[in-house]
Amino acid sequence: MMDLDLYTLLLLIAFGFLAAFIDSVVGGGGLISIPALMFTGLSPSAAIATNKLAGSMGSLTSTISFFRSGKIDFKIVGKYFPLVFFGSMLGAWFVHFISPEVLKPLVLILLIAVATYTIFKKNWGHKSTYVKLDKKKALIFIAIMTIIGFYDGFLGPGTGSFFIFAFLMIGFDFLQAAGSAKFLNFASNIAALIMFLFLGAVNFSYGIPMGLAMIVGAIVGSKFAIKKGASYVRVLFIFVTVILILKNVLDYLHII
């Protein structure tokens, strides 16, 4: 960490904490952490790779917090971990052959659908109505989890929103959905990180300080969400999803 001056260190800590606070509940922290890493001078590819290191540290921490509060049922979501893991690794590998730009219009449409459905279904996700899935629904859900994992390795923005929405669709409340999403987001993060480590794209000097700040942000953010309840998570979920939509629109129009 010899190349890390005080200003850069403080920037990584501040934005790492803020990104993890939001990301620990509903995802979307990359909207904060990746630009911060690029501001330090890292290339976009190095920033994304380094963010996976820091993000893995944060998502593991928030997973532990949600688990301790009883908001993650590993008997239900544990079986999806390997699907998301290998889906993400496959997605990261596919980046070498297909440009992620091809998915952006579809992602924008899906994010708009997710936000619209959640806004108009006001009482959705306040109470758990989950019942064991039949074989047909289980197979569909397995495919969805694998696809979301692939997407996170291939492109990434909105992964948390898609995971949460998927769990809401099968009857989880917002807190259960958020906890389960963070567990599976850790799977996709660590898989993509392994691929980036293999490619030598991770900057440890920046990733470790930001990751340590993300651990603190994840603890504070997840505990705050658990204390405030499902209504708070719903509002934050809608807010972050709308921000993601705006970011995708600006990217698509090449405004930023």
Solvent accessible surface area in square Angstrom, and as a share of the most:
residue,aa,sasa,rsa
1,M,119,0.53
2,M,198,0.88
3,D,94,0.49
4,L,29,0.14
5,D,80,0.42
6,L,125,0.62
7,Y,145,0.55
8,T,15,0.09
9,L,55,0.27
10,L,101,0.50
11,L,20,0.10
12,L,0,0.00
13,I,74,0.37
14,A,60,0.47
15,F,84,0.35
16,G,0,0.00
17,F,73,0.30
18,L,83,0.41
19,A,0,0.00
20,A,3,0.02
21,F,45,0.19
22,I,31,0.16
23,D,28,0.15
24,S,2,0.01
25,V,0,0.00
26,V,1,0.00
27,G,1,0.01
28,G,16,0.15
29,G,2,0.02
30,G,26,0.25
31,L,44,0.22
32,I,36,0.18
33,S,0,0.00
34,I,44,0.22
35,P,64,0.40
36,A,7,0.06
37,L,0,0.00
38,M,82,0.37
39,F,141,0.59
40,T,32,0.19
41,G,65,0.63
42,L,26,0.13
43,S,57,0.37
44,P,78,0.49
45,S,74,0.48
46,A,21,0.16
47,A,0,0.00
48,I,70,0.36
49,A,0,0.00
50,T,0,0.00
51,N,19,0.10
52,K,20,0.08
53,L,22,0.11
54,A,0,0.00
55,G,12,0.11
56,S,5,0.04
57,M,45,0.20
58,G,6,0.05
59,S,1,0.01
60,L,78,0.39
61,T,18,0.10
62,S,0,0.00
63,T,8,0.04
64,I,73,0.37
65,S,15,0.10
66,F,0,0.00
67,F,104,0.43
68,R,199,0.73
69,S,45,0.29
70,G,61,0.59
71,K,57,0.24
72,I,10,0.05
73,D,67,0.35
74,F,77,0.32
75,K,183,0.78
76,I,34,0.17
77,V,0,0.00
78,G,22,0.21
79,K,123,0.52
80,Y,9,0.03
81,F,53,0.22
82,P,64,0.40
83,L,57,0.28
84,V,0,0.00
85,F,36,0.15
86,F,132,0.55
87,G,4,0.03
88,S,0,0.00
89,M,45,0.20
90,L,87,0.43
91,G,0,0.00
92,A,5,0.04
93,W,117,0.41
94,F,61,0.25
95,V,60,0.34
96,H,105,0.47
97,F,130,0.54
98,I,75,0.38
99,S,56,0.36
100,P,34,0.21
101,E,99,0.44
102,V,96,0.55
103,L,42,0.21
104,K,40,0.17
105,P,50,0.32
106,L,94,0.47
107,V,5,0.03
108,L,26,0.13
109,I,110,0.56
110,L,80,0.40
111,L,0,0.00
112,I,81,0.41
113,A,55,0.43
114,V,7,0.04
115,A,5,0.04
116,T,63,0.37
117,Y,89,0.34
118,T,0,0.00
119,I,66,0.34
120,F,161,0.67
121,K,89,0.38
122,K,140,0.59
123,N,128,0.66
124,W,32,0.11
125,G,6,0.06
126,H,69,0.31
127,K,160,0.68
128,S,54,0.35
129,T,102,0.59
130,Y,60,0.23
131,V,114,0.65
132,K,180,0.76
133,L,29,0.15
134,D,82,0.42
135,K,176,0.74
136,K,149,0.63
137,K,118,0.50
138,A,28,0.22
139,L,122,0.61
140,I,90,0.46
141,F,6,0.02
142,I,64,0.32
143,A,48,0.38
144,I,67,0.34
145,M,0,0.00
146,T,47,0.27
147,I,114,0.58
148,I,13,0.07
149,G,0,0.00
150,F,54,0.22
151,Y,16,0.06
152,D,8,0.04
153,G,7,0.07
154,F,11,0.04
155,L,40,0.20
156,G,14,0.13
157,P,60,0.38
158,G,4,0.04
159,T,6,0.03
160,G,6,0.06
161,S,1,0.01
162,F,24,0.10
163,F,0,0.00
164,I,0,0.00
165,F,39,0.16
166,A,8,0.07
167,F,0,0.00
168,L,2,0.01
169,M,109,0.49
170,I,29,0.15
171,G,11,0.10
172,F,11,0.05
173,D,23,0.12
174,F,0,0.00
175,L,12,0.06
176,Q,55,0.24
177,A,0,0.00
178,A,0,0.00
179,G,0,0.00
180,S,1,0.00
181,A,2,0.01
182,K,4,0.02
183,F,24,0.10
184,L,0,0.00
185,N,11,0.06
186,F,34,0.14
187,A,0,0.00
188,S,0,0.00
189,N,12,0.06
190,I,44,0.22
191,A,0,0.00
192,A,1,0.00
193,L,11,0.05
194,I,77,0.39
195,M,29,0.13
196,F,36,0.15
197,L,75,0.37
198,F,168,0.70
199,L,81,0.40
200,G,65,0.63
201,A,32,0.25
202,V,18,0.11
203,N,41,0.21
204,F,103,0.43
205,S,25,0.16
206,Y,24,0.09
207,G,0,0.00
208,I,61,0.31
209,P,9,0.06
210,M,0,0.00
211,G,0,0.00
212,L,98,0.49
213,A,9,0.07
214,M,9,0.04
215,I,51,0.26
216,V,79,0.46
217,G,0,0.00
218,A,1,0.01
219,I,64,0.33
220,V,63,0.36
221,G,0,0.00
222,S,0,0.00
223,K,125,0.53
224,F,78,0.32
225,A,0,0.00
226,I,44,0.22
227,K,168,0.71
228,K,111,0.47
229,G,17,0.16
230,A,16,0.12
231,S,62,0.40
232,Y,51,0.19
233,V,0,0.00
234,R,33,0.12
235,V,97,0.56
236,L,24,0.12
237,F,0,0.00
238,I,27,0.14
239,F,115,0.48
240,V,7,0.04
241,T,0,0.00
242,V,55,0.32
243,I,64,0.33
244,L,2,0.01
245,I,22,0.11
246,L,97,0.48
247,K,66,0.28
248,N,10,0.05
249,V,48,0.28
250,L,60,0.30
251,D,31,0.16
252,Y,113,0.43
253,L,104,0.52
254,H,155,0.69
255,I,110,0.56
256,I,125,0.63
